[in-house]
Amino acid sequence: MPILTRLAETARPEIRFRLDGRPAIALAGDTVLTAILTSADRLRRSEFGGGPRAGFCLMGACQDCWVATEDGQRFRACSTAIAEGMRLVTGPTGDAA
């Protein structure tokens, strides 16, 4: 079950992306963080113990929301806009674990 539920601005155009190999949908103007948290139960798993993480400061200062593309490009989910066709992974090695 997703962490976030969209309550407003539902008429924006859809953006299709892949999350851990599965199709997902965000809305134009969403950050990657919003796109993931409206599609999944976590942003990623902590590299220090495997616990679920959902971001912390939500403004690019804390380093807690790093995610990657399938090809290994890393970036902050809270300050990066979602783009059509993005292929995102939440695990440290590209798996969904």
C-alpha positions as CSV (number, residue, x, y, z in Angstrom):
1,M,0.0,0.0,0.0
2,P,1.4,3.4,-0.9
3,I,2.5,5.8,1.8
4,L,1.0,8.9,0.2
5,T,-2.5,9.4,-1.2
6,R,-3.1,12.2,-3.6
7,L,-5.9,14.4,-2.5
8,A,-5.7,17.3,-4.9
9,E,-4.3,18.3,-8.4
10,T,-5.4,14.9,-9.8
11,A,-6.1,16.3,-13.3
12,R,-2.4,16.9,-14.2
13,P,-1.1,14.7,-17.1
14,E,0.1,11.2,-16.3
15,I,3.8,10.3,-16.4
16,R,4.6,6.7,-16.8
17,F,7.8,5.2,-15.2
18,R,9.0,1.9,-13.9
19,L,9.7,1.2,-10.3
20,D,11.7,-1.9,-9.4
21,G,10.8,-3.3,-12.8
22,R,7.0,-2.7,-12.4
23,P,5.0,-0.1,-14.3
24,A,4.0,3.0,-12.2
25,I,2.2,6.3,-12.8
26,A,3.0,9.7,-11.5
27,L,1.6,13.1,-12.4
28,A,3.4,15.9,-14.3
29,G,5.2,18.2,-11.8
30,D,5.8,15.4,-9.2
31,T,9.2,14.9,-7.7
32,V,10.6,11.4,-7.9
33,L,10.0,11.2,-4.1
34,T,6.3,11.9,-4.6
35,A,6.1,9.6,-7.6
36,I,7.6,6.7,-5.6
37,L,5.6,7.3,-2.3
38,T,2.3,7.4,-4.2
39,S,3.2,4.1,-5.8
40,A,5.0,2.2,-3.0
41,D,5.2,1.5,0.7
42,R,8.7,3.0,1.0
43,L,11.2,5.1,-0.9
44,R,14.0,2.6,-0.4
45,R,15.6,0.3,2.2
46,S,18.3,1.6,4.5
47,E,21.8,0.4,3.7
48,F,22.4,0.2,7.5
49,G,20.1,-2.6,8.5
50,G,17.5,-2.8,5.7
51,G,14.7,-0.8,7.4
52,P,12.3,1.1,5.2
53,R,13.1,4.8,4.5
54,A,10.7,7.4,3.2
55,G,12.9,10.5,3.0
56,F,13.5,12.8,6.0
57,C,13.9,16.6,5.3
58,L,12.1,16.6,1.9
59,M,14.2,19.5,0.7
60,G,17.6,18.1,-0.4
61,A,19.6,18.7,2.7
62,C,19.7,15.4,4.6
63,Q,21.0,12.8,2.1
64,D,18.2,10.3,3.0
65,C,16.3,10.1,-0.3
66,W,19.0,9.0,-2.7
67,V,17.6,6.6,-5.3
68,A,19.0,5.3,-8.6
69,T,18.1,4.5,-12.1
70,E,18.5,0.9,-13.5
71,D,21.7,2.1,-15.1
72,G,23.2,3.2,-11.8
73,Q,22.7,7.0,-11.9
74,R,22.1,8.2,-8.4
75,F,20.2,11.3,-7.4
76,R,18.0,12.9,-4.7
77,A,14.4,11.9,-5.1
78,C,13.1,15.0,-3.3
79,S,14.7,17.5,-5.6
80,T,14.5,15.7,-9.0
81,A,11.4,15.9,-11.2
82,I,9.9,12.6,-12.4
83,A,10.2,12.1,-16.2
84,E,8.5,9.9,-18.7
85,G,10.1,6.5,-19.0
86,M,12.4,6.8,-15.9
87,R,13.4,3.3,-14.7
88,L,14.0,3.6,-11.0
89,V,15.2,1.1,-8.4
90,T,14.8,1.3,-4.6
91,G,17.3,-1.4,-3.6
92,P,21.1,-0.9,-3.3
93,T,21.8,-3.4,-6.1
94,G,18.7,-2.7,-8.2
95,D,16.4,-5.2,-6.5
96,A,13.2,-4.4,-4.7
97,A,14.4,-6.0,-1.4
